[in-house]
């Protein structure tokens, strides 16, 4: 958004405290979930239902994050594949005299 805190205060004096409260609540929720999973694994009796619950919660949490980041990972994979092909082509595209064929080479 490219807005500073001053820009937000100019819109509404309540906006910055609201955003700060929202971020603090979100961070607290994530920390609470992490501690809850730790205690479930540490003190819980190993059982099929425990592992199912942990698997479902992990898939839900990480699945949404990966879904958001998947286009960036796909772009990286395509870029690296293209770079690899370009390097391989550059190594094999030499003339009979061993020169690359590029001007001044």
PyMOL commands that set and color helices and strands:
alter all, ss='L'
color gray80, all
select helices_A, chain A and resi 5-11+15-43+48-92
alter helices_A, ss='H'
color red, helices_A
deselect
rebuild
show_as cartoon
